[in-house]
């Protein structure tokens, strides 16, 4: 899907734009309403977005179970926390938080997929058995948000080459890709292997074995 098919709606009278002091720094939070999906997405920024270039960026899809409840079934929570820490350490960067729960299939279907995984299906098989794509995420809106906050060149924190490709296809200049390999443990080792074997994520084998 082209980024031209997305429209970001912002209120000029009272913008959804405010300070967000956190334990990891004084960030700025901006909410962008995606008129195509009806969902609100977030840009969390620290420092100036015009550099030094490229700007460190994490495009993170919502994961209630991992980000909020600390689920060990995935690496989502550790990735988000590691990205925020990395941005805080260097002093500038952006988290684009997309409302794409469950690789884009939604929370209800995601928990249904968990049920199938508990019965032996892997993460890709579970989505397909429910009639969903293995990965339904779309990063066109992320490119719109990255442009809207003033970022011109990106160092993208991800292990997912498809994310790099989608952002580039939607007009984001990705100068570098920084691996974000964290949160691997006994509960999600199989899940992480499926990311590599079936979804093309770039995670060294020794990281999965450790």
C-alpha positions in Angstrom: 0.0 0.0 0.0 1.4 3.4 -1.0 1.8 6.1 1.7 -0.3 8.3 -0.5 -3.3 6.2 0.6 -2.9 7.5 4.2 -4.0 10.8 5.6 -2.9 12.1 9.0 -5.4 14.3 10.7 -4.1 16.7 13.4 -6.1 19.3 15.3 -4.6 22.8 14.7 -6.7 24.4 17.5 -5.5 22.1 20.3 -2.8 19.8 19.0 -2.2 16.4 20.5 1.3 17.3 21.3 2.8 17.5 24.8 5.8 16.9 27.1 6.1 13.3 28.4 8.6 13.1 31.3 9.6 9.5 31.9 12.1 7.5 34.0 14.2 7.4 30.8 14.1 11.0 29.8 11.9 14.0 29.0 10.2 13.0 25.8 7.7 14.7 23.6 4.6 12.8 22.6 2.5 13.5 19.5 -0.6 11.6 18.4 -1.5 11.1 14.8 -4.9 10.0 13.7 -4.9 7.7 10.7 -8.1 8.5 8.8 -7.8 5.3 6.7 -8.0 3.0 9.7 -9.5 5.2 12.3 -6.6 4.5 14.7 -4.4 6.8 16.7 -0.6 6.3 16.4 2.1 7.9 18.5 5.5 9.5 17.9 7.7 9.7 21.0 10.6 11.9 20.4 13.7 13.1 22.2 16.0 15.9 21.1 16.1 17.5 17.6 14.8 15.4 14.7 17.1 17.0 12.1 20.2 15.3 13.4 22.9 14.5 13.8 21.7 12.5 10.9 20.6 9.7 10.6 18.1 9.8 13.4 17.7 6.7 15.5 14.2 5.4 15.0 12.2 2.4 16.3 8.9 1.6 14.5 7.2 -0.5 17.0 3.8 -2.3 16.6 1.6 -2.4 19.6 1.8 -5.5 21.8 -0.4 -5.3 24.8 0.8 -8.6 26.2 4.5 -7.8 25.8 4.7 -4.1 26.2 2.3 -3.8 29.2 2.0 -7.2 30.9 5.6 -8.3 30.3 4.7 -11.5 28.4 7.7 -13.9 27.8 6.0 -15.3 24.6 7.6 -12.6 22.5 10.4 -10.1 22.5 8.2 -7.0 22.0 8.5 -5.5 25.5 12.3 -5.9 25.7 12.7 -4.4 22.2 10.6 -1.3 23.1 12.4 -0.8 26.3 15.8 -1.3 24.7 15.0 1.2 22.0 13.9 3.9 24.5 17.1 3.4 26.5 19.2 3.6 23.4 17.6 6.9 22.3 18.0 8.3 25.9 21.6 7.3 25.9 22.5 9.1 22.7 20.1 12.0 23.4 17.9 12.0 20.3 15.6 9.7 18.4 12.0 8.7 17.8 9.7 5.8 18.7 6.9 5.4 16.2 4.3 3.3 18.1 1.7 1.8 15.7 -1.6 0.4 16.7 -1.0 -2.9 14.8 -1.6 -5.4 17.6 -0.8 -9.0 16.8 1.1 -8.3 13.6 -1.9 -6.4 12.4 -4.7 -9.0 13.1 -5.9 -7.4 16.4 -5.9 -8.4 20.0 -8.8 -10.9 19.8 -7.4 -12.8 16.9 -3.9 -12.7 18.5 -5.1 -14.4 21.7 -6.9 -16.9 19.5 -3.6 -17.5 17.8 -2.0 -18.0 21.2 -4.6 -20.7 21.9 -3.6 -22.5 18.7 0.1 -22.2 19.5 -0.6 -23.8 22.9 -1.9 -26.7 20.9 1.2 -27.0 18.7 0.9 -24.5 15.9 3.7 -22.1 15.3 3.0 -18.3 15.1 2.8 -18.3 11.3 0.6 -21.4 11.1 -1.7 -20.1 13.8 -2.4 -16.9 11.9 -3.0 -18.8 8.7 -5.4 -21.3 10.4 -7.5 -18.3 11.6 -7.7 -17.0 8.0 -5.2 -14.1 8.5 -1.9 -13.3 6.8 1.2 -14.4 8.6 2.0 -10.7 8.9 -0.7 -8.1 8.1 1.3 -5.1 9.2 1.6 -2.1 6.9 4.2 0.6 7.5 2.9 3.3 5.1 1.6 5.4 8.0 4.9 5.1 9.8 6.6 6.8 6.9 4.0 9.6 7.1 4.7 10.1 10.8 8.5 10.0 10.4 8.2 12.8 7.8 5.7 14.7 9.9 8.0 15.0 12.9 10.8 16.3 10.6 13.1 13.3 10.2 14.9 13.1 6.9 17.2 10.1 7.3 16.8 7.1 9.6 18.9 4.6 11.4 16.2 2.0 11.9 16.3 -0.3 15.0 14.9 -3.6 13.7 15.8 -7.2 12.9 13.1 -7.2 10.2 14.3 -6.5 6.6 10.7 -6.3 5.4 10.2 -3.3 7.6 13.2 -1.6 6.1 11.9 -2.4 2.6 8.3 -1.1 3.3 9.6 2.1 4.8 11.9 2.7 1.9 9.1 2.0 -0.6 7.0 4.6 1.2 9.6 7.3 0.9 11.6 7.0 4.1 15.4 7.2 3.6 16.8 4.3 5.7 20.6 4.9 5.8 21.3 2.2 8.4 19.7 -0.7 10.2 20.7 -1.4 13.8 19.9 -4.9 15.1 17.7 -5.0 18.2 18.3 -8.5 19.6 17.0 -8.7 23.2 14.5 -10.7 25.3 15.3 -14.2 24.0 14.5 -16.9 26.5 13.2 -20.4 27.0 9.5 -19.3 26.6 10.0 -17.7 23.2 13.0 -19.4 21.6 10.8 -21.3 19.2 8.9 -18.1 18.4 12.2 -16.4 17.6 13.3 -19.2 15.4 10.1 -19.0 13.4 10.8 -15.3 12.9 14.1 -16.2 11.3 13.0 -19.3 9.4 9.6 -18.2 8.1 9.7 -14.4 8.2 13.2 -13.6 7.3 14.3 -11.8 10.4 18.0 -11.3 10.8 19.0 -12.9 14.1 22.3 -14.8 14.4 21.9 -18.5 15.2 24.2 -18.2 18.2 21.8 -15.7 19.8 19.0 -18.2 19.5 21.1 -21.0 21.1 22.4 -19.1 24.0 
